[in-house]
Amino acid sequence: MTTDSAQGPPPGKRRGRRPAGQDTRTALVEAARTVFGESGYEGATVRTIAARAGVDAAMVNHWFGGKEGLFAEAVLELPFEPSEVLKILLDGSIDELGERIVRTFLTRWDMTGGGLFQALIRSITAHEQAGQVLRDFFLNQLFQRIVDSAGVENTDLRATLCASQLMGLGMTRYVAKFEPLASADVETLVKAVAPTIQRYINGDIG
C-alpha cells in the first residue's frame, strides 16, 4: 500500500514556491492574463493570481507594485512601469516637459515597431477594465501628476488634453499609419508635437 508520504502533491497544489526571479515575473503575468480574463479586474485578487502562478502573493507588490501594475503589464501590455516613466519625465525643466513626453513615448513604442501600442488598443477594445486602468494610468498616474508639478490652474482639463494628444499621435502613427507621420523620425515629431503638449501643461489654453 502506498503511503501518503510517497504520493505526489494533491492535484492543484504547487510543488513549492518559484524562485523570486524572472521566472516568477513571467509566471505572474501569464496567470494574471488568465485570472483577469475569467474574473475581470474587480473580481481578480492578488492572492488568486499568485496562487495560480505558484508564488507568494508578496511577489505581486515586489515585481509590479500591486494589482494595477500587474494588470497594466499583463493586459494593457504597457512597455514600461508607470512610476519609472513618471520619474524620467519629471527629471528636468518644466519648460522641456513636452519634449521629454513625446520623445520618451515614441522611442519606447518605436522599439517594437508600434506593436505594443497596437496591443494596447486591442486590450482596450477587448477588456472593459483595460480602458479604466488606461485612463487611470494616463490621467491620474501620469499627466495629472505632471500638470500638478507645473503649479497651474485647470489641471484636470490640461491633463486630459495631454493624454488626448499623445493617444491621438499613437493612433495616427501606429494604427492608421498616416504618412508621412507614420514614417517620420522621432525628433521631427518631437519638434512638431512637443510645443502643443507643452502649451497644454503650462501655457495659455483659453
CNS distance restraints for C-alpha pairs under 8 A (distance, minus, plus):
assign (resid   2 and name CA) (resid   6 and name CA) 6.41 0.50 0.50
assign (resid   2 and name CA) (resid   7 and name CA) 7.15 0.50 0.50
assign (resid   3 and name CA) (resid   7 and name CA) 6.69 0.50 0.50
assign (resid   9 and name CA) (resid  13 and name CA) 6.17 0.50 0.50
assign (resid   9 and name CA) (resid  14 and name CA) 7.45 0.50 0.50
assign (resid   9 and name CA) (resid  15 and name CA) 6.89 0.50 0.50
assign (resid  14 and name CA) (resid  54 and name CA) 5.75 0.50 0.50
assign (resid  16 and name CA) (resid  54 and name CA) 7.31 0.50 0.50
assign (resid  17 and name CA) (resid  54 and name CA) 5.82 0.50 0.50
assign (resid  17 and name CA) (resid  55 and name CA) 5.00 0.50 0.50
assign (resid  17 and name CA) (resid  56 and name CA) 6.89 0.50 0.50
assign (resid  18 and name CA) (resid  23 and name CA) 7.48 0.50 0.50
assign (resid  18 and name CA) (resid  24 and name CA) 6.14 0.50 0.50
assign (resid  18 and name CA) (resid  54 and name CA) 6.67 0.50 0.50
assign (resid  18 and name CA) (resid  55 and name CA) 5.80 0.50 0.50
assign (resid  19 and name CA) (resid  23 and name CA) 7.33 0.50 0.50
assign (resid  19 and name CA) (resid  24 and name CA) 6.49 0.50 0.50
assign (resid  20 and name CA) (resid  24 and name CA) 5.61 0.50 0.50
assign (resid  20 and name CA) (resid  25 and name CA) 7.91 0.50 0.50
assign (resid  20 and name CA) (resid  59 and name CA) 7.42 0.50 0.50
assign (resid  21 and name CA) (resid  25 and name CA) 6.73 0.50 0.50
assign (resid  22 and name CA) (resid  26 and name CA) 6.19 0.50 0.50
assign (resid  23 and name CA) (resid  27 and name CA) 6.10 0.50 0.50
assign (resid  24 and name CA) (resid  28 and name CA) 6.18 0.50 0.50
assign (resid  24 and name CA) (resid  53 and name CA) 7.80 0.50 0.50
assign (resid  24 and name CA) (resid  55 and name CA) 7.05 0.50 0.50
assign (resid  24 and name CA) (resid  59 and name CA) 7.85 0.50 0.50
assign (resid  25 and name CA) (resid  29 and name CA) 6.32 0.50 0.50
assign (resid  25 and name CA) (resid  63 and name CA) 6.64 0.50 0.50
assign (resid  26 and name CA) (resid  30 and name CA) 6.26 0.50 0.50
assign (resid  27 and name CA) (resid  31 and name CA) 6.05 0.50 0.50
assign (resid  27 and name CA) (resid  53 and name CA) 5.25 0.50 0.50
assign (resid  27 and name CA) (resid  54 and name CA) 7.94 0.50 0.50
assign (resid  28 and name CA) (resid  32 and name CA) 5.85 0.50 0.50
assign (resid  28 and name CA) (resid  49 and name CA) 6.86 0.50 0.50
assign (resid  28 and name CA) (resid  50 and name CA) 6.52 0.50 0.50
assign (resid  28 and name CA) (resid  53 and name CA) 5.41 0.50 0.50
assign (resid  28 and name CA) (resid  55 and name CA) 7.97 0.50 0.50
assign (resid  28 and name CA) (resid  60 and name CA) 7.46 0.50 0.50
assign (resid  29 and name CA) (resid  33 and name CA) 6.29 0.50 0.50
assign (resid  29 and name CA) (resid  70 and name CA) 6.95 0.50 0.50
assign (resid  29 and name CA) (resid  73 and name CA) 7.25 0.50 0.50
assign (resid  29 and name CA) (resid  74 and name CA) 5.08 0.50 0.50
assign (resid  30 and name CA) (resid  34 and name CA) 6.63 0.50 0.50
assign (resid  30 and name CA) (resid  53 and name CA) 7.70 0.50 0.50
assign (resid  30 and name CA) (resid  74 and name CA) 7.17 0.50 0.50
assign (resid  31 and name CA) (resid  35 and name CA) 6.18 0.50 0.50
assign (resid  31 and name CA) (resid  49 and name CA) 5.79 0.50 0.50
assign (resid  31 and name CA) (resid  50 and name CA) 7.58 0.50 0.50
assign (resid  31 and name CA) (resid  52 and name CA) 5.81 0.50 0.50
assign (resid  31 and name CA) (resid  53 and name CA) 5.42 0.50 0.50
assign (resid  32 and name CA) (resid  36 and name CA) 5.75 0.50 0.50
assign (resid  32 and name CA) (resid  49 and name CA) 5.56 0.50 0.50
assign (resid  32 and name CA) (resid  70 and name CA) 7.32 0.50 0.50
assign (resid  32 and name CA) (resid  71 and name CA) 7.15 0.50 0.50
assign (resid  32 and name CA) (resid  74 and name CA) 6.30 0.50 0.50
assign (resid  33 and name CA) (resid  37 and name CA) 6.00 0.50 0.50
assign (resid  33 and name CA) (resid  71 and name CA) 7.95 0.50 0.50
assign (resid  33 and name CA) (resid  74 and name CA) 5.64 0.50 0.50
assign (resid  33 and name CA) (resid  75 and name CA) 6.20 0.50 0.50
assign (resid  34 and name CA) (resid  38 and name CA) 6.25 0.50 0.50
assign (resid  35 and name CA) (resid  39 and name CA) 5.88 0.50 0.50
assign (resid  35 and name CA) (resid  40 and name CA) 7.44 0.50 0.50
assign (resid  35 and name CA) (resid  44 and name CA) 6.10 0.50 0.50
assign (resid  35 and name CA) (resid  48 and name CA) 7.69 0.50 0.50
assign (resid  35 and name CA) (resid  49 and name CA) 6.34 0.50 0.50
assign (resid  36 and name CA) (resid  40 and name CA) 4.62 0.50 0.50
assign (resid  36 and name CA) (resid  41 and name CA) 5.63 0.50 0.50
assign (resid  36 and name CA) (resid  43 and name CA) 7.75 0.50 0.50
assign (resid  36 and name CA) (resid  44 and name CA) 5.75 0.50 0.50
assign (resid  36 and name CA) (resid  71 and name CA) 7.89 0.50 0.50
assign (resid  39 and name CA) (resid  43 and name CA) 4.86 0.50 0.50
assign (resid  39 and name CA) (resid  44 and name CA) 5.35 0.50 0.50
assign (resid  40 and name CA) (resid  44 and name CA) 6.03 0.50 0.50
assign (resid  40 and name CA) (resid 129 and name CA) 6.91 0.50 0.50
assign (resid  41 and name CA) (resid  71 and name CA) 7.81 0.50 0.50
assign (resid  41 and name CA) (resid 129 and name CA) 5.77 0.50 0.50
assign (resid  44 and name CA) (resid  48 and name CA) 6.90 0.50 0.50
assign (resid  44 and name CA) (resid  49 and name CA) 7.28 0.50 0.50
assign (resid  45 and name CA) (resid  49 and name CA) 6.31 0.50 0.50
assign (resid  45 and name CA) (resid  67 and name CA) 7.63 0.50 0.50
assign (resid  46 and name CA) (resid  50 and name CA) 6.04 0.50 0.50
assign (resid  46 and name CA) (resid  57 and name CA) 6.25 0.50 0.50
assign (resid  46 and name CA) (resid  60 and name CA) 6.99 0.50 0.50
assign (resid  46 and name CA) (resid  66 and name CA) 7.80 0.50 0.50
assign (resid  46 and name CA) (resid  67 and name CA) 6.20 0.50 0.50
assign (resid  47 and name CA) (resid  51 and name CA) 6.08 0.50 0.50
assign (resid  47 and name CA) (resid  57 and name CA) 5.43 0.50 0.50
assign (resid  48 and name CA) (resid  52 and name CA) 6.17 0.50 0.50
assign (resid  49 and name CA) (resid  53 and name CA) 6.26 0.50 0.50
assign (resid  49 and name CA) (resid  57 and name CA) 7.89 0.50 0.50
assign (resid  50 and name CA) (resid  54 and name CA) 6.02 0.50 0.50
assign (resid  50 and name CA) (resid  55 and name CA) 5.24 0.50 0.50
assign (resid  50 and name CA) (resid  56 and name CA) 5.96 0.50 0.50
assign (resid  50 and name CA) (resid  57 and name CA) 5.03 0.50 0.50
assign (resid  50 and name CA) (resid  59 and name CA) 7.74 0.50 0.50
assign (resid  50 and name CA) (resid  60 and name CA) 7.26 0.50 0.50
assign (resid  51 and name CA) (resid  55 and name CA) 6.12 0.50 0.50
assign (resid  51 and name CA) (resid  56 and name CA) 7.29 0.50 0.50
assign (resid  51 and name CA) (resid  57 and name CA) 7.46 0.50 0.50
assign (resid  55 and name CA) (resid  59 and name CA) 7.00 0.50 0.50
assign (resid  56 and name CA) (resid  60 and name CA) 8.00 0.50 0.50
assign (resid  57 and name CA) (resid  61 and name CA) 7.73 0.50 0.50
assign (resid  58 and name CA) (resid  62 and name CA) 6.31 0.50 0.50
assign (resid  59 and name CA) (resid  63 and name CA) 5.97 0.50 0.50
assign (resid  60 and name CA) (resid  64 and name CA) 5.59 0.50 0.50
assign (resid  60 and name CA) (resid  65 and name CA) 6.60 0.50 0.50
assign (resid  60 and name CA) (resid  66 and name CA) 5.72 0.50 0.50
assign (resid  60 and name CA) (resid  67 and name CA) 7.06 0.50 0.50
assign (resid  60 and name CA) (resid  70 and name CA) 7.14 0.50 0.50
assign (resid  61 and name CA) (resid  65 and name CA) 4.10 0.50 0.50
assign (resid  61 and name CA) (resid  66 and name CA) 4.55 0.50 0.50
assign (resid  61 and name CA) (resid  67 and name CA) 7.71 0.50 0.50
assign (resid  62 and name CA) (resid  66 and name CA) 7.99 0.50 0.50
assign (resid  64 and name CA) (resid  68 and name CA) 7.98 0.50 0.50
assign (resid  64 and name CA) (resid  69 and name CA) 4.94 0.50 0.50
assign (resid  64 and name CA) (resid  70 and name CA) 5.29 0.50 0.50
assign (resid  64 and name CA) (resid  81 and name CA) 7.96 0.50 0.50
assign (resid  65 and name CA) (resid  69 and name CA) 5.82 0.50 0.50
assign (resid  65 and name CA) (resid  70 and name CA) 7.60 0.50 0.50
assign (resid  66 and name CA) (resid  70 and name CA) 6.42 0.50 0.50
assign (resid  67 and name CA) (resid  71 and name CA) 6.07 0.50 0.50
assign (resid  68 and name CA) (resid  72 and name CA) 6.13 0.50 0.50
assign (resid  68 and name CA) (resid 133 and name CA) 7.20 0.50 0.50
assign (resid  69 and name CA) (resid  73 and name CA) 6.46 0.50 0.50
assign (resid  69 and name CA) (resid  81 and name CA) 7.47 0.50 0.50
assign (resid  69 and name CA) (resid  82 and name CA) 7.80 0.50 0.50
assign (resid  70 and name CA) (resid  74 and name CA) 5.91 0.50 0.50
assign (resid  71 and name CA) (resid  75 and name CA) 5.42 0.50 0.50
assign (resid  71 and name CA) (resid  76 and name CA) 6.69 0.50 0.50
assign (resid  71 and name CA) (resid 130 and name CA) 7.98 0.50 0.50
assign (resid  71 and name CA) (resid 133 and name CA) 7.97 0.50 0.50
assign (resid  72 and name CA) (resid  76 and name CA) 4.73 0.50 0.50
assign (resid  72 and name CA) (resid  77 and name CA) 5.97 0.50 0.50
assign (resid  72 and name CA) (resid  78 and name CA) 5.94 0.50 0.50
assign (resid  72 and name CA) (resid 130 and name CA) 7.85 0.50 0.50
assign (resid  72 and name CA) (resid 133 and name CA) 7.18 0.50 0.50
assign (resid  72 and name CA) (resid 134 and name CA) 7.70 0.50 0.50
assign (resid  73 and name CA) (resid  77 and name CA) 4.32 0.50 0.50
assign (resid  73 and name CA) (resid  78 and name CA) 5.28 0.50 0.50
assign (resid  73 and name CA) (resid  79 and name CA) 7.38 0.50 0.50
assign (resid  75 and name CA) (resid 123 and name CA) 6.26 0.50 0.50
assign (resid  75 and name CA) (resid 130 and name CA) 6.92 0.50 0.50
assign (resid  76 and name CA) (resid 119 and name CA) 7.22 0.50 0.50
assign (resid  76 and name CA) (resid 120 and name CA) 5.18 0.50 0.50
assign (resid  76 and name CA) (resid 123 and name CA) 5.55 0.50 0.50
assign (resid  76 and name CA) (resid 124 and name CA) 7.45 0.50 0.50
assign (resid  76 and name CA) (resid 130 and name CA) 6.21 0.50 0.50
assign (resid  76 and name CA) (resid 134 and name CA) 7.52 0.50 0.50
assign (resid  77 and name CA) (resid 116 and name CA) 6.75 0.50 0.50
assign (resid  77 and name CA) (resid 119 and name CA) 6.75 0.50 0.50
assign (resid  77 and name CA) (resid 120 and name CA) 6.20 0.50 0.50
assign (resid  78 and name CA) (resid 116 and name CA) 6.91 0.50 0.50
assign (resid  78 and name CA) (resid 117 and name CA) 7.94 0.50 0.50
assign (resid  78 and name CA) (resid 120 and name CA) 6.93 0.50 0.50
assign (resid  79 and name CA) (resid 108 and name CA) 7.06 0.50 0.50
assign (resid  79 and name CA) (resid 109 and name CA) 7.58 0.50 0.50
assign (resid  79 and name CA) (resid 116 and name CA) 6.78 0.50 0.50
assign (resid  80 and name CA) (resid  84 and name CA) 7.16 0.50 0.50
assign (resid  80 and name CA) (resid  85 and name CA) 6.88 0.50 0.50
assign (resid  81 and name CA) (resid  85 and name CA) 6.35 0.50 0.50
assign (resid  82 and name CA) (resid  86 and name CA) 6.22 0.50 0.50
assign (resid  82 and name CA) (resid 137 and name CA) 7.16 0.50 0.50
assign (resid  82 and name CA) (resid 141 and name CA) 7.14 0.50 0.50
assign (resid  82 and name CA) (resid 142 and name CA) 7.26 0.50 0.50
assign (resid  83 and name CA) (resid  87 and name CA) 6.24 0.50 0.50
assign (resid  84 and name CA) (resid  88 and name CA) 6.46 0.50 0.50
assign (resid  85 and name CA) (resid  89 and name CA) 6.18 0.50 0.50
assign (resid  86 and name CA) (resid  90 and name CA) 6.12 0.50 0.50
assign (resid  86 and name CA) (resid 142 and name CA) 6.19 0.50 0.50
assign (resid  86 and name CA) (resid 146 and name CA) 7.83 0.50 0.50
assign (resid  87 and name CA) (resid  91 and name CA) 6.17 0.50 0.50
assign (resid  89 and name CA) (resid  97 and name CA) 6.59 0.50 0.50
assign (resid  89 and name CA) (resid 100 and name CA) 5.96 0.50 0.50
assign (resid  89 and name CA) (resid 101 and name CA) 6.37 0.50 0.50
assign (resid  89 and name CA) (resid 104 and name CA) 7.94 0.50 0.50
assign (resid  90 and name CA) (resid  94 and name CA) 7.56 0.50 0.50
assign (resid  90 and name CA) (resid  97 and name CA) 7.34 0.50 0.50
assign (resid  90 and name CA) (resid 146 and name CA) 7.08 0.50 0.50
assign (resid  92 and name CA) (resid  96 and name CA) 7.27 0.50 0.50
assign (resid  92 and name CA) (resid  97 and name CA) 7.59 0.50 0.50
assign (resid  93 and name CA) (resid  97 and name CA) 6.75 0.50 0.50
assign (resid  94 and name CA) (resid 150 and name CA) 6.62 0.50 0.50
assign (resid  95 and name CA) (resid 198 and name CA) 7.08 0.50 0.50
assign (resid  96 and name CA) (resid 100 and name CA) 6.48 0.50 0.50
assign (resid  96 and name CA) (resid 198 and name CA) 7.45 0.50 0.50
assign (resid  97 and name CA) (resid 101 and name CA) 6.05 0.50 0.50
assign (resid  97 and name CA) (resid 198 and name CA) 6.48 0.50 0.50
assign (resid  98 and name CA) (resid 102 and name CA) 6.35 0.50 0.50
assign (resid  98 and name CA) (resid 194 and name CA) 4.51 0.50 0.50
assign (resid  98 and name CA) (resid 195 and name CA) 6.36 0.50 0.50
assign (resid  98 and name CA) (resid 196 and name CA) 7.63 0.50 0.50
assign (resid  98 and name CA) (resid 197 and name CA) 5.15 0.50 0.50
assign (resid  98 and name CA) (resid 198 and name CA) 4.46 0.50 0.50
assign (resid  98 and name CA) (resid 201 and name CA) 7.83 0.50 0.50
assign (resid  99 and name CA) (resid 103 and name CA) 5.99 0.50 0.50
assign (resid  99 and name CA) (resid 190 and name CA) 5.80 0.50 0.50
assign (resid  99 and name CA) (resid 191 and name CA) 7.53 0.50 0.50
assign (resid  99 and name CA) (resid 194 and name CA) 4.90 0.50 0.50
assign (resid  99 and name CA) (resid 195 and name CA) 7.61 0.50 0.50
assign (resid  99 and name CA) (resid 198 and name CA) 7.75 0.50 0.50
assign (resid 100 and name CA) (resid 104 and name CA) 5.76 0.50 0.50
assign (resid 101 and name CA) (resid 105 and name CA) 6.25 0.50 0.50
assign (resid 101 and name CA) (resid 194 and name CA) 7.62 0.50 0.50
assign (resid 102 and name CA) (resid 106 and name CA) 6.00 0.50 0.50
assign (resid 102 and name CA) (resid 166 and name CA) 7.42 0.50 0.50
assign (resid 102 and name CA) (resid 189 and name CA) 7.68 0.50 0.50
assign (resid 102 and name CA) (resid 190 and name CA) 5.68 0.50 0.50
assign (resid 102 and name CA) (resid 193 and name CA) 7.28 0.50 0.50
assign (resid 102 and name CA) (resid 194 and name CA) 6.15 0.50 0.50
assign (resid 103 and name CA) (resid 107 and name CA) 5.86 0.50 0.50
assign (resid 103 and name CA) (resid 186 and name CA) 6.58 0.50 0.50
assign (resid 103 and name CA) (resid 187 and name CA) 7.24 0.50 0.50
assign (resid 103 and name CA) (resid 190 and name CA) 6.03 0.50 0.50
assign (resid 104 and name CA) (resid 108 and name CA) 6.29 0.50 0.50
assign (resid 105 and name CA) (resid 109 and name CA) 6.06 0.50 0.50
assign (resid 106 and name CA) (resid 110 and name CA) 5.74 0.50 0.50
assign (resid 106 and name CA) (resid 170 and name CA) 8.00 0.50 0.50
assign (resid 106 and name CA) (resid 186 and name CA) 6.56 0.50 0.50
assign (resid 107 and name CA) (resid 111 and name CA) 6.35 0.50 0.50
assign (resid 107 and name CA) (resid 186 and name CA) 6.99 0.50 0.50
assign (resid 108 and name CA) (resid 112 and name CA) 7.64 0.50 0.50
assign (resid 109 and name CA) (resid 113 and name CA) 6.71 0.50 0.50
assign (resid 109 and name CA) (resid 114 and name CA) 5.14 0.50 0.50
assign (resid 109 and name CA) (resid 115 and name CA) 7.36 0.50 0.50
assign (resid 109 and name CA) (resid 116 and name CA) 6.26 0.50 0.50
assign (resid 109 and name CA) (resid 117 and name CA) 6.31 0.50 0.50
assign (resid 110 and name CA) (resid 114 and name CA) 5.30 0.50 0.50
assign (resid 112 and name CA) (resid 116 and name CA) 6.39 0.50 0.50
assign (resid 113 and name CA) (resid 174 and name CA) 7.89 0.50 0.50
assign (resid 114 and name CA) (resid 118 and name CA) 6.33 0.50 0.50
assign (resid 114 and name CA) (resid 173 and name CA) 7.97 0.50 0.50
assign (resid 114 and name CA) (resid 174 and name CA) 5.21 0.50 0.50
assign (resid 115 and name CA) (resid 119 and name CA) 6.15 0.50 0.50
assign (resid 115 and name CA) (resid 174 and name CA) 7.68 0.50 0.50
assign (resid 116 and name CA) (resid 120 and name CA) 6.11 0.50 0.50
assign (resid 117 and name CA) (resid 121 and name CA) 6.41 0.50 0.50
assign (resid 117 and name CA) (resid 170 and name CA) 6.93 0.50 0.50
assign (resid 117 and name CA) (resid 174 and name CA) 6.94 0.50 0.50
assign (resid 118 and name CA) (resid 122 and name CA) 6.29 0.50 0.50
assign (resid 118 and name CA) (resid 174 and name CA) 6.73 0.50 0.50
assign (resid 118 and name CA) (resid 175 and name CA) 6.38 0.50 0.50
assign (resid 119 and name CA) (resid 123 and name CA) 6.12 0.50 0.50
assign (resid 120 and name CA) (resid 124 and name CA) 6.46 0.50 0.50
assign (resid 121 and name CA) (resid 125 and name CA) 6.50 0.50 0.50
assign (resid 122 and name CA) (resid 126 and name CA) 6.08 0.50 0.50
assign (resid 123 and name CA) (resid 127 and name CA) 5.76 0.50 0.50
assign (resid 123 and name CA) (resid 130 and name CA) 6.10 0.50 0.50
assign (resid 123 and name CA) (resid 131 and name CA) 7.85 0.50 0.50
assign (resid 124 and name CA) (resid 128 and name CA) 6.56 0.50 0.50
assign (resid 124 and name CA) (resid 129 and name CA) 7.82 0.50 0.50
assign (resid 124 and name CA) (resid 130 and name CA) 5.11 0.50 0.50
assign (resid 124 and name CA) (resid 131 and name CA) 4.95 0.50 0.50
assign (resid 124 and name CA) (resid 134 and name CA) 7.95 0.50 0.50
assign (resid 125 and name CA) (resid 131 and name CA) 7.85 0.50 0.50
assign (resid 126 and name CA) (resid 130 and name CA) 7.95 0.50 0.50
assign (resid 127 and name CA) (resid 131 and name CA) 7.05 0.50 0.50
assign (resid 128 and name CA) (resid 132 and name CA) 6.87 0.50 0.50
assign (resid 129 and name CA) (resid 133 and name CA) 6.23 0.50 0.50
assign (resid 130 and name CA) (resid 134 and name CA) 5.92 0.50 0.50
assign (resid 131 and name CA) (resid 135 and name CA) 6.10 0.50 0.50
assign (resid 132 and name CA) (resid 136 and name CA) 6.24 0.50 0.50
assign (resid 133 and name CA) (resid 137 and name CA) 6.01 0.50 0.50
assign (resid 134 and name CA) (resid 138 and name CA) 6.09 0.50 0.50
assign (resid 135 and name CA) (resid 139 and name CA) 5.62 0.50 0.50
assign (resid 135 and name CA) (resid 140 and name CA) 7.45 0.50 0.50
assign (resid 136 and name CA) (resid 140 and name CA) 4.99 0.50 0.50
assign (resid 136 and name CA) (resid 141 and name CA) 6.26 0.50 0.50
assign (resid 137 and name CA) (resid 141 and name CA) 4.77 0.50 0.50
assign (resid 137 and name CA) (resid 142 and name CA) 6.05 0.50 0.50
assign (resid 138 and name CA) (resid 142 and name CA) 5.06 0.50 0.50
assign (resid 138 and name CA) (resid 143 and name CA) 5.91 0.50 0.50
assign (resid 138 and name CA) (resid 144 and name CA) 7.98 0.50 0.50
assign (resid 138 and name CA) (resid 163 and name CA) 6.19 0.50 0.50
assign (resid 139 and name CA) (resid 143 and name CA) 5.08 0.50 0.50
assign (resid 139 and name CA) (resid 144 and name CA) 5.38 0.50 0.50
assign (resid 139 and name CA) (resid 159 and name CA) 6.06 0.50 0.50
assign (resid 139 and name CA) (resid 160 and name CA) 6.44 0.50 0.50
assign (resid 139 and name CA) (resid 163 and name CA) 6.76 0.50 0.50
assign (resid 140 and name CA) (resid 144 and name CA) 5.04 0.50 0.50
assign (resid 140 and name CA) (resid 145 and name CA) 6.78 0.50 0.50
assign (resid 141 and name CA) (resid 145 and name CA) 6.34 0.50 0.50
assign (resid 142 and name CA) (resid 146 and name CA) 6.21 0.50 0.50
assign (resid 143 and name CA) (resid 147 and name CA) 5.98 0.50 0.50
assign (resid 143 and name CA) (resid 159 and name CA) 4.90 0.50 0.50
assign (resid 143 and name CA) (resid 160 and name CA) 7.60 0.50 0.50
assign (resid 143 and name CA) (resid 162 and name CA) 6.82 0.50 0.50
assign (resid 143 and name CA) (resid 163 and name CA) 6.89 0.50 0.50
assign (resid 144 and name CA) (resid 148 and name CA) 6.00 0.50 0.50
assign (resid 144 and name CA) (resid 155 and name CA) 6.75 0.50 0.50
assign (resid 144 and name CA) (resid 156 and name CA) 6.77 0.50 0.50
assign (resid 144 and name CA) (resid 159 and name CA) 5.14 0.50 0.50
assign (resid 145 and name CA) (resid 149 and name CA) 6.24 0.50 0.50
assign (resid 146 and name CA) (resid 150 and name CA) 6.90 0.50 0.50
assign (resid 146 and name CA) (resid 159 and name CA) 7.91 0.50 0.50
assign (resid 146 and name CA) (resid 201 and name CA) 7.77 0.50 0.50
assign (resid 147 and name CA) (resid 151 and name CA) 7.17 0.50 0.50
assign (resid 147 and name CA) (resid 152 and name CA) 7.16 0.50 0.50
assign (resid 147 and name CA) (resid 155 and name CA) 5.95 0.50 0.50
assign (resid 147 and name CA) (resid 158 and name CA) 6.96 0.50 0.50
assign (resid 147 and name CA) (resid 159 and name CA) 6.27 0.50 0.50
assign (resid 147 and name CA) (resid 201 and name CA) 5.51 0.50 0.50
assign (resid 147 and name CA) (resid 202 and name CA) 7.42 0.50 0.50
assign (resid 148 and name CA) (resid 152 and name CA) 6.93 0.50 0.50
assign (resid 148 and name CA) (resid 155 and name CA) 6.52 0.50 0.50
assign (resid 150 and name CA) (resid 201 and name CA) 7.14 0.50 0.50
assign (resid 150 and name CA) (resid 202 and name CA) 6.35 0.50 0.50
assign (resid 152 and name CA) (resid 202 and name CA) 6.27 0.50 0.50
assign (resid 154 and name CA) (resid 158 and name CA) 6.22 0.50 0.50
assign (resid 155 and name CA) (resid 159 and name CA) 5.96 0.50 0.50
assign (resid 156 and name CA) (resid 160 and name CA) 6.28 0.50 0.50
assign (resid 157 and name CA) (resid 161 and name CA) 6.15 0.50 0.50
assign (resid 158 and name CA) (resid 162 and name CA) 6.26 0.50 0.50
assign (resid 158 and name CA) (resid 200 and name CA) 5.25 0.50 0.50
assign (resid 158 and name CA) (resid 201 and name CA) 5.91 0.50 0.50
assign (resid 159 and name CA) (resid 163 and name CA) 6.30 0.50 0.50
assign (resid 159 and name CA) (resid 200 and name CA) 7.61 0.50 0.50
assign (resid 159 and name CA) (resid 201 and name CA) 7.31 0.50 0.50
assign (resid 160 and name CA) (resid 164 and name CA) 6.10 0.50 0.50
assign (resid 161 and name CA) (resid 165 and name CA) 6.20 0.50 0.50
assign (resid 161 and name CA) (resid 197 and name CA) 7.90 0.50 0.50
assign (resid 161 and name CA) (resid 200 and name CA) 6.42 0.50 0.50
assign (resid 162 and name CA) (resid 166 and name CA) 6.32 0.50 0.50
assign (resid 162 and name CA) (resid 197 and name CA) 5.65 0.50 0.50
assign (resid 162 and name CA) (resid 200 and name CA) 6.19 0.50 0.50
assign (resid 162 and name CA) (resid 201 and name CA) 7.31 0.50 0.50
assign (resid 163 and name CA) (resid 167 and name CA) 6.06 0.50 0.50
assign (resid 164 and name CA) (resid 168 and name CA) 5.84 0.50 0.50
assign (resid 165 and name CA) (resid 169 and name CA) 6.10 0.50 0.50
assign (resid 165 and name CA) (resid 197 and name CA) 7.11 0.50 0.50
assign (resid 166 and name CA) (resid 170 and name CA) 6.30 0.50 0.50
assign (resid 167 and name CA) (resid 171 and name CA) 6.15 0.50 0.50
assign (resid 168 and name CA) (resid 172 and name CA) 6.14 0.50 0.50
assign (resid 169 and name CA) (resid 173 and name CA) 6.07 0.50 0.50
assign (resid 170 and name CA) (resid 174 and name CA) 5.71 0.50 0.50
assign (resid 170 and name CA) (resid 175 and name CA) 7.33 0.50 0.50
assign (resid 171 and name CA) (resid 175 and name CA) 4.98 0.50 0.50
assign (resid 171 and name CA) (resid 176 and name CA) 6.10 0.50 0.50
assign (resid 171 and name CA) (resid 177 and name CA) 7.66 0.50 0.50
assign (resid 172 and name CA) (resid 176 and name CA) 5.03 0.50 0.50
assign (resid 172 and name CA) (resid 177 and name CA) 5.42 0.50 0.50
assign (resid 172 and name CA) (resid 178 and name CA) 5.77 0.50 0.50
assign (resid 172 and name CA) (resid 181 and name CA) 7.49 0.50 0.50
assign (resid 172 and name CA) (resid 182 and name CA) 7.02 0.50 0.50
assign (resid 173 and name CA) (resid 177 and name CA) 4.71 0.50 0.50
assign (resid 173 and name CA) (resid 178 and name CA) 6.27 0.50 0.50
assign (resid 173 and name CA) (resid 181 and name CA) 6.06 0.50 0.50
assign (resid 173 and name CA) (resid 182 and name CA) 4.26 0.50 0.50
assign (resid 173 and name CA) (resid 183 and name CA) 7.70 0.50 0.50
assign (resid 174 and name CA) (resid 182 and name CA) 6.72 0.50 0.50
assign (resid 177 and name CA) (resid 181 and name CA) 7.44 0.50 0.50
assign (resid 177 and name CA) (resid 182 and name CA) 4.97 0.50 0.50
assign (resid 178 and name CA) (resid 182 and name CA) 5.48 0.50 0.50
assign (resid 179 and name CA) (resid 183 and name CA) 6.59 0.50 0.50
assign (resid 180 and name CA) (resid 184 and name CA) 6.05 0.50 0.50
assign (resid 181 and name CA) (resid 189 and name CA) 7.83 0.50 0.50
assign (resid 184 and name CA) (resid 188 and name CA) 6.53 0.50 0.50
assign (resid 184 and name CA) (resid 189 and name CA) 6.91 0.50 0.50
assign (resid 185 and name CA) (resid 189 and name CA) 6.72 0.50 0.50
assign (resid 186 and name CA) (resid 190 and name CA) 6.12 0.50 0.50
assign (resid 187 and name CA) (resid 191 and name CA) 6.25 0.50 0.50
assign (resid 188 and name CA) (resid 192 and name CA) 6.35 0.50 0.50
assign (resid 189 and name CA) (resid 193 and name CA) 5.73 0.50 0.50
assign (resid 189 and name CA) (resid 194 and name CA) 7.66 0.50 0.50
assign (resid 190 and name CA) (resid 194 and name CA) 5.21 0.50 0.50
assign (resid 191 and name CA) (resid 195 and name CA) 7.18 0.50 0.50
assign (resid 193 and name CA) (resid 197 and name CA) 6.70 0.50 0.50
assign (resid 194 and name CA) (resid 198 and name CA) 5.99 0.50 0.50
assign (resid 195 and name CA) (resid 199 and name CA) 6.13 0.50 0.50
assign (resid 196 and name CA) (resid 200 and name CA) 6.37 0.50 0.50
assign (resid 197 and name CA) (resid 201 and name CA) 6.29 0.50 0.50
assign (resid 198 and name CA) (resid 202 and name CA) 6.41 0.50 0.50
assign (resid 198 and name CA) (resid 203 and name CA) 6.84 0.50 0.50
assign (resid 199 and name CA) (resid 203 and name CA) 4.05 0.50 0.50
assign (resid 199 and name CA) (resid 204 and name CA) 6.35 0.50 0.50
assign (resid 199 and name CA) (resid 205 and name CA) 7.12 0.50 0.50
assign (resid 200 and name CA) (resid 204 and name CA) 7.48 0.50 0.50
assign (resid 200 and name CA) (resid 205 and name CA) 6.54 0.50 0.50
